[in-house]
Amino acid sequence: MLRLEKRPQPSRLWTALTPILAVLATMVAGGLLFAALGKNPVEAIRVIFFDPLFNDQVASFARPQILVKAGPLILIAIGLSMGFRAGIWNIGAEGQYIMGAIFGAAVGLALYPMDHALIFPLMVVAGALGGWLWAMIPAILKIAFRTNEILVSLLLVYVAEQILASAALDLLRNPDGGGFPGSRDLSEWDTASNLELIAGSGMHWGVVTAFIAVIAAYVMLSRHILGVHLRLAGQAPRAARFAGVRPGMVVFLCFTVSGVLAGLAGLFEVTGPAGQISIDFNVGYGFTAIIVAFLGRLNPIGILLAGLLMALTYIGGELAQFMLGLPAAAIQAFQGMLLFFLLALDMLSNYRFRLVTREAV
Amino acid sequence: MIQPITRRGFAALTLAATLPFAAQAQDPTKIGFIYVGPVGDLGWSYEHDQGRLAIEEAFGDSVETAFVESVDVGNDAESIMTQMALQGTDLIFATSFGYGPAVNTVAGNFPDVKFEHATGYQRDHPNVSTYSARFYEGRAVIGHVAGKMTQTNKIGYIASYPIPEVIRGINSAYIHAKKANPDVEMSVVWVYTWFDPGKEADAARALIDQGVDVLMQHTDSTAPQAAAAEASILTFGQASDMAQYKPAPRIGSIIDDWAPYYIQRVQDVKDGTWESGDTWHGIKEGMVELGEFTDVIPEEVRAEAQALSDAIAAGEYSPFTGPLNKQDGSAWLAEGETADDAALAGMNFYVEGLTGEIPN
C-alpha cells in the first residue's frame, strides 16, 4: 500500500522539477479541454506557447508584448514575495498599483504642458510614494492594532478603485476630452511618456525596473542579513525574535517594498502601455502577481521566469482566440490549471510516497 | 460557425502594414471584432456577435471573421488590434466606448486597415469611424411603460459608467416615466462595469430592498432579471431581448440590431467606398428595436407604447422636447424646443426631478 510521508526537508530536486511538470500537465489537460471544444489540441498548444515566441508572422510583435505584460507582473511579484517569505500577506497590490498610477499621473498632469527633464523622474517618485502610502495603511494598522493585513489590504483595493473612478471623472479628467471620463493621454506627451527605450523591443522603464528588482532581490536574499531575517520571521517567528528581528519592523519593511514596487508598476503602466487614467485602468496585475510569486516559488529568478510564462499564456491566449476561435473562458480555465497543477504537485516536494506492507491484524 | 482568421496567404509581416488594399482584393475580406464582455452575456457583446454572424451569412466565403471576447481597455485592446492588423485584417469593429484611445493609436499605425468604434467620439484618423444607436429613443418608450406599471412609484436604474450615453438613457427614461406617472421616483445605482453578473445582482437587490418594483438597466447581463424574478418585480431586456425571462419579470426590451450597419460597412470596404463618419441610428433605421411587450402590461399601455415608438420613428416626436429644466432648476429647453445632436452627444447633467448626483 502506498502511504504519503512528510519529508523532513522539502526535496530540492522536486522543488525544481514541479514547475516544469505542472506546465506539462497543464498542456495535457488543456489539450484535452481544447479537443473537447472541437479544436486541434496540438495546434492550440502551439499557438499559445510557441507562436508568440517563434512564429515569424506574429513573434516580432508578440515578443515585446510579452515583456510589456511581464514587466508589471514581475515588479509587483518581487515585492510581494518578500512579505510572503516573512509570512506577511499583502493581498492588496492592485490597490497600491492604482494609487501609484494616480499619484504619478497627478504630479505629471499638474505640470502639463511644461517640458523639463526632471518631470518624469518626479512622477516616478510620486508613483512610488502613492503605492507606499497605500501600503502603509494595512501595515500601520497591523503594527499598532494587530488587524489582519490580508483583509485590510484586500478591501483597500476596492477603495482605490473608487478613488480611481473619481480621479478619471473629476480630478484628473482631460479638460479637452469633451466631458468624457479619462485623463489626458500621457503616452502622447513626450515629457511624461514611458515609451519603448529601443523601438520594437517592448523594453520600457517598467521592464527595466523589474529586471533591476529581480537582481536586487536576489542579492538581498542570498547575500544580505535582511534576507535571512525575512525568512526567519516567516519560518520561526520566535527564533527570529531571539535573533533580534523586530516583528513590527518586518511588517513595515515588507509593506514598504511591496507598496513601492506596486506603485512603480502602476506609474510605468499609466505613462506607457495604458497611457491614461481611466475608470477601468487596472486590469488585475496586482492579483495575478500573487500567482506569479507562488509560481516562481518566491524566488527572484523563479518569479522572473514565472512572470514571463504567465505573460506568454496571456499573449498566446489572445492569439488562440482570434486565430482558432477558442473562447476566452477556455483560456482562463487553462491559466487556472497551471496554478492548480503547480499547487497539487507541490505535494511531491514536501511529501514522499512510501510503500508499506500491511500487517495482518 | 466561427470562421477564424487563418494564416494562409498572409503578406509578409513587414509589408502587411503598407500593403496596398487592392493587392488583397482577391482574398476574402478579413474582419475582426473585439468585445468588452463574453459573447455569452446575452446582452451587449452577444448582439455585436449576432452582427458578426449576420456578416458571415450575407457574404459567405468572401469574408472571414474572428473575434476576441472580454478584452480589457487600454494596452490589451491595443495589442489585440495590432495583432489583427498584422494578420491582414481589413476591417476591425471595436465594440465598446473604452477602446477609443487604443483604436486611434492602432489606426494611426495601420492606415490601410479600417476601424469602426462603437459608441465612441474620437476620429483622429481618416480610417476611423464611430457609430452608435439612439438607445434613448427606446428608453423613452420603456420609461413610459415603467411609469405606468409601478405600484410603489419607485423605479430602479442600474447604470454602468457616468458617460453621456448612459446619462442620456437615464434622463430619457425618467422624463417619460414622469409624464406617465407624476408621482414616480427613480433611484440610480452606479456599478462601474458593463458586465459583472455579481455586481449587477447586488445592485438589483439593493434597489429592490428600497421598494423599487420596476427595474431598468444599462448593463449587459441577465443577473438583474434573475434577481427580479426572485422578488416578483418587473424588468426590461437590455441590448438583447432576454426573452427567457418572458412574460415576467421581463415585460419589454430594447434590442440593439447592428446587422444592417455591419453588412453595409463590409460592403463599403469591398467596394472601396468606405469612408470615415459618425453614424447615429435609432428606431427609424432599425438599429434600436423594441422587443415584444408581454401581456402582463395592460393593452392600452401597450398601445400607448406603440404609438410613442411610431411617433419617434416617424420623426414627429423627439424624446428630449421642452419644456425641460436641468436638475439644478436652470432652464434647458424652452416649450417645444428639441435638443440637437451635439447637446445629446455631450450630455453630462440630470434633468429636473432626478435625485442624487452624477458621480464625479
Contacts between the chains, C-beta under 8 A, distances in Angstrom:
chain1	res1	chain2	res2	distance
A	56	B	13	6.7
A	57	B	7	6.2
A	57	B	10	6.0
A	57	B	13	5.2
A	57	B	86	7.3
A	57	B	87	7.3
A	58	B	13	7.9
A	58	B	83	6.7
A	58	B	86	7.1
A	58	B	87	7.6
A	60	B	13	6.0
A	61	B	13	7.8
A	61	B	82	6.1
A	61	B	83	6.3
A	61	B	86	5.7
A	62	B	83	7.3
A	65	B	79	5.1
A	68	B	75	6.7
A	68	B	79	7.7
A	161	B	192	7.5
A	165	B	192	5.7
A	165	B	359	7.0
A	166	B	359	7.2
A	166	B	360	7.1
A	169	B	162	6.1
A	169	B	359	6.2
A	169	B	360	4.4
A	170	B	360	4.0
A	173	B	360	7.9
A	178	B	121	6.4
A	178	B	346	5.9
A	179	B	164	6.7
A	179	B	346	5.0
A	179	B	348	4.7
A	180	B	121	6.9
A	180	B	163	6.1
A	180	B	164	7.4
A	181	B	161	6.8
A	181	B	162	7.0
A	181	B	163	6.3
A	182	B	101	7.7
A	185	B	101	6.0
A	269	B	75	7.7
A	273	B	74	6.9
A	273	B	75	3.7
A	273	B	78	7.6
A	274	B	74	4.4
A	274	B	75	5.7
A	275	B	74	7.1
A	275	B	101	5.9
A	275	B	105	7.9
A	276	B	101	6.5
A	278	B	73	6.6
A	278	B	74	7.1
A	278	B	98	6.7
A	279	B	98	7.9
A	279	B	161	5.9
A	279	B	192	6.1
A	280	B	72	7.1
A	280	B	73	5.7
A	280	B	74	7.8
A	280	B	98	6.3
A	280	B	192	7.6
A	280	B	193	8.0
A	281	B	74	6.8
A	283	B	72	4.4
A	283	B	74	6.9
A	283	B	76	6.7
A	315	B	79	7.4
A	318	B	68	6.0
A	318	B	76	7.5
A	318	B	79	7.1
A	318	B	80	5.4
A	318	B	83	7.0
A	319	B	83	6.6
A	321	B	66	8.0
A	321	B	67	7.5
A	321	B	68	4.4
A	321	B	69	7.1
A	322	B	4	6.7
A	322	B	5	6.1
A	322	B	32	6.5
A	322	B	66	4.2
A	322	B	67	6.6
A	322	B	68	5.0
A	322	B	80	7.3
A	322	B	83	7.3
A	322	B	84	6.4
A	322	B	87	7.8
A	323	B	4	5.7
A	323	B	5	6.1
A	323	B	6	7.4
A	323	B	7	7.0
A	323	B	66	7.3
A	323	B	87	7.6
A	324	B	4	5.4
A	325	B	2	3.9
A	325	B	3	7.7
A	325	B	4	4.1
A	325	B	66	6.7
A	325	B	67	7.9
A	327	B	38	7.5
A	327	B	39	7.6
A	327	B	69	6.9
A	328	B	38	6.2
A	328	B	68	7.3
A	328	B	69	4.6
A	328	B	70	4.5
A	329	B	38	6.7
